[in-house]
Amino acid sequence: MTKIGIIGAGAMGTGIAQVAATAGHEVYLYDANADALQRAITTLRNTLDMLAQKGKMTESAADTIFRRFHFVEKKLDSLRDCGLIIEAIIENLDVKKGLFDQLQEVIAPDCMLATNTSSLSVTSIASACREPQRVLGIHFFNPAPLMKLVEIIPAIQTNGKIVEQAQAIIQSWNKTTVIAKDTPGFIVNRVARPFYGEALRIYEEGIADIATIDWAMKEVGGFKMGPFELMDFIGHDVNYTVTETIFQAFFYDPRYKPSFSQKRLVEAGYLGKKSGRGFYDYNENVIKPRPNEDAVLCETIFERIGVMLINEAADAVFWKVATKEDIDLAMTLGVNYPKGLLKWADEWGIDTIVKTLDDLYHVYHEDRYRCSPLLRKMAKVKETFY
Ligand SMILES: NC(=O)c1ccc[n+]([C@@H]2O[C@H](COP(=O)([O-])OP(=O)(O)OC[C@H]3O[C@@H](n4cnc5c(N)ncnc54)[C@H](O)[C@@H]3O)[C@@H](O)[C@H]2O)c1
């Protein structure tokens, strides 16, 4: 079986290493920081022991999987026999490019090189290699062992065969793959922006408080977590940075404009659950999503965030970021949305969505509420997605 190299033994690298070793591969896990590697060893051992205790695997299976790990501290050339190397280091373009430049000196000629970047250009990372055709994006979701979805992102230089081979390996790990164009945020991190952005907007305008917005999205919309709970859970440093990166990467398209409320939380160090305080206070007086008797208000909140999500998904189809099927699959498996957004669009009626977006545009005259040309064209000829 192909030997797998993982570079970066943080949250993602450790999770991906677990997935690959469980699927039967020898895994070479490298980190430039000895403490990080030590933490990964402890995490992997504890996780496998816990799975054995819970009866998800036998103790001997857990030991067999653990023996497949090779923890590499200093020598990058220990990865020379790997057939696929997945990079999961810090989200910094120059550092990633430096690593890929270094890697090409030590790896096998037929080794595939993947980046797990969330928001950087795969094409730009690939350009650091003499053979950029062997580079692609393989984007796992956190926690990698639990999340079914993996986005596969060919760079413009990537050889089609490499995409097929990489996809086959990832699918053999019991993951569902979708293909995304190398554009900012790929599928999930692009299409999900309004879930946070429009919720923040509704809050900042004073239309409703966070507890009501969260409640509406859960109770009326059927989402597992409300936008504010989810941002607190992800961490505002991470969530805000993704928003800001995508905003810049889209040449400052107002649709992706970050929010001052969230920026202030980051500045204050109120990073969410991990720091004890974000939008909610986790130390005392936790205000949970709270029922609101104003059914019209709750319905309006859900509709407004819902149409913005659908508009983003439709626009991703319009710009050929991915197929409609892959977009629906990505949002249900990557961020656990209760339903595919384009399936939802059909149920709500394309006409209704266009009208709701146009009503918002009419009030605000802001580009963020512009309706995707695809929806407009579909409404004209009464077409549906499915
Ligand atoms: N955390 C998420 O939810 C998530 C989800 C999908 C993708 N990603 C992406 O995955 C990558 C890793 O994210 P993470 O959350 O695991 O980060 P992390 O901070 O938990 O881990 C990064 C690890 O990389 C190591 N590292 C940094 N520079 C290195 C170098 N030059 N060589 C070798 N090791 C180096 C660090 O010591 C650290 O252990 C990023 O590109 C991120 O955007 C993160």
The ligand as an ORCA input file, in Angstrom:
! r2SCAN-3c Opt
* xyz 0 1
  N      -8.210     23.570     11.954
  C      -9.133     23.467     11.018
  O     -10.340     23.506     11.290
  C      -8.730     23.245      9.583
  C      -9.627     22.642      8.699
  C      -9.233     22.391      7.389
  C      -7.966     22.787      6.960
  N      -7.118     23.413      7.832
  C      -5.783     23.774      7.327
  O      -4.863     22.765      7.730
  C      -3.586     23.350      7.991
  C      -3.163     23.041      9.405
  O      -4.119     23.530     10.317
  P      -4.179     23.046     11.847
  O      -5.429     23.583     12.413
  O      -3.881     21.590     11.942
  O      -2.925     23.876     12.444
  P      -2.127     23.597     13.789
  O      -1.598     24.910     14.224
  O      -2.930     22.783     14.746
  O      -0.886     22.671     13.315
  C       0.115     23.090     12.443
  C       1.380     22.281     12.728
  O       2.346     22.552     11.710
  C       3.620     22.651     12.296
  N       4.459     23.446     11.416
  C       4.376     24.787     11.191
  N       5.285     25.136     10.262
  C       5.924     23.993      9.888
  C       6.937     23.709      8.926
  N       7.493     24.676      8.191
  N       7.338     22.422      8.777
  C       6.784     21.452      9.525
  N       5.825     21.658     10.450
  C       5.402     22.915     10.611
  C       3.372     23.278     13.657
  O       4.434     22.937     14.571
  C       2.041     22.631     14.063
  O       2.243     21.461     14.802
  C      -3.733     24.835      7.675
  O      -3.352     25.056      6.347
  C      -5.228     25.068      7.861
  O      -5.695     26.156      7.102
  C      -7.461     23.626      9.141
*
